[in-house]
Amino acid sequence: VQLVESGGGLGQAGGSLRLSCAAPGIIFSTYVMEWYRQAPGKQRELVAGITSGGRTNYVDSVKGRFTISRDNAKNTVYLQMNSLKPEDTAVYYCGAKRFNFGLPGYWGQGTQVTVSS
């Protein structure tokens, strides 16, 4: 199963971008969906997650700026990123896991987000 991200690119500080991740081949509505990011020279970190029931969680650095949501009819999870900062620059990955613990079992290929100051 390969998740497919889209929507990355170049943004300006203070601006917005929206990432999408399509997840064909899984029973999407039953999966926990997550967004991770990895900046150069840094470890991959969990940015946001959403359970099958719609409960969300965020890393402190994006709370109030990013919103994760899901559309089960479209097998798609989104990450709305507002008030972008240069430190948001990273490759963003979506992941899917069946239970709300551990790392995702399925990953996308990643999409680059670059925020200019």
C-alpha positions as CSV (number, residue, x, y, z in Angstrom):
1,V,0.0,0.0,0.0
2,Q,1.5,3.3,-1.0
3,L,0.1,6.6,0.3
4,V,0.3,9.5,-2.1
5,E,0.9,13.0,-0.8
6,S,0.4,16.2,-2.7
7,G,0.2,20.0,-2.1
8,G,3.7,20.8,-1.0
9,G,5.8,23.5,-2.5
10,L,7.1,27.0,-1.7
11,G,5.3,29.2,0.8
12,Q,6.0,32.5,2.4
13,A,6.2,33.1,6.1
14,G,2.8,33.9,7.4
15,G,1.2,32.2,4.4
16,S,-0.7,28.9,4.0
17,L,-0.4,25.6,2.3
18,R,-2.6,22.5,2.4
19,L,-1.3,19.0,2.1
20,S,-3.3,16.1,1.0
21,C,-2.7,12.4,1.3
22,A,-4.7,9.8,-0.6
23,A,-4.7,6.3,0.9
24,P,-6.1,3.7,-1.6
25,G,-6.0,0.1,-0.7
26,I,-6.8,0.3,3.0
27,I,-10.1,0.5,4.9
28,F,-9.4,4.1,5.4
29,S,-12.1,4.9,8.0
30,T,-10.6,2.4,10.4
31,Y,-7.0,3.8,10.3
32,V,-5.2,6.4,12.4
33,M,-3.7,8.9,10.0
34,E,-0.7,10.9,10.8
35,W,1.6,13.6,9.3
36,Y,5.3,13.6,10.1
37,R,8.1,15.9,8.9
38,Q,11.8,15.7,8.6
39,A,14.0,18.7,8.2
40,P,17.6,18.4,7.0
41,G,19.9,17.0,9.7
42,K,17.0,16.3,12.0
43,Q,15.0,13.3,13.0
44,R,11.5,12.7,11.6
45,E,8.9,14.1,14.0
46,L,5.2,13.6,14.4
47,V,3.4,16.7,13.5
48,A,-0.3,15.8,13.8
49,G,-2.5,12.7,14.0
50,I,-6.2,11.9,13.7
51,T,-7.9,8.8,14.9
52,S,-10.7,6.9,13.1
53,G,-13.1,8.7,15.5
54,G,-11.8,12.1,14.6
55,R,-9.7,12.8,17.7
56,T,-6.7,15.0,16.9
57,N,-3.3,15.7,18.4
58,Y,-0.5,18.1,17.5
59,V,3.1,18.7,18.3
60,D,3.3,21.9,20.4
61,S,5.2,23.8,17.7
62,V,2.2,23.7,15.3
63,K,-0.7,24.0,17.7
64,G,-3.1,26.8,16.7
65,R,-1.5,27.0,13.2
66,F,-2.0,23.5,11.6
67,T,-5.2,21.5,11.3
68,I,-5.5,17.9,10.4
69,S,-8.7,16.5,9.0
70,R,-10.0,13.5,7.1
71,D,-12.6,12.7,4.5
72,N,-13.4,9.1,4.8
73,A,-15.5,9.2,1.6
74,K,-12.4,10.2,-0.4
75,N,-9.9,8.1,1.6
76,T,-7.9,11.3,2.1
77,V,-6.3,13.1,5.0
78,Y,-5.4,16.8,4.9
79,L,-3.0,19.1,6.7
80,Q,-4.0,22.7,6.6
81,M,-0.9,24.8,7.5
82,N,-1.4,28.4,8.3
83,S,0.9,31.1,9.7
84,L,3.8,29.3,8.2
85,K,7.3,29.8,9.6
86,P,10.7,29.1,8.0
87,E,11.2,26.4,10.6
88,D,8.3,24.5,9.1
89,T,10.5,23.8,6.1
90,A,10.8,20.0,5.8
91,V,9.7,17.0,3.9
92,Y,6.3,16.0,5.0
93,Y,5.1,12.4,5.1
94,C,1.8,10.9,5.8
95,G,1.4,7.6,7.6
96,A,-1.4,5.2,8.3
97,K,-1.6,2.7,11.2
98,R,-4.3,0.4,12.3
99,F,-4.0,1.1,16.1
100,N,-3.2,4.3,18.0
101,F,0.3,3.3,19.1
102,G,3.6,2.8,17.5
103,L,4.8,3.9,14.1
104,P,2.7,3.8,10.9
105,G,2.8,0.7,8.9
106,Y,2.2,2.5,5.6
107,W,4.0,5.6,4.4
108,G,3.8,8.1,1.6
109,Q,6.8,9.2,-0.5
110,G,7.0,12.6,1.1
111,T,6.3,16.1,-0.2
112,Q,8.7,19.0,0.2
113,V,7.5,22.2,2.0
114,T,9.8,25.2,1.9
115,V,8.9,28.4,3.7
116,S,10.8,31.5,2.8
117,S,11.1,34.4,5.2
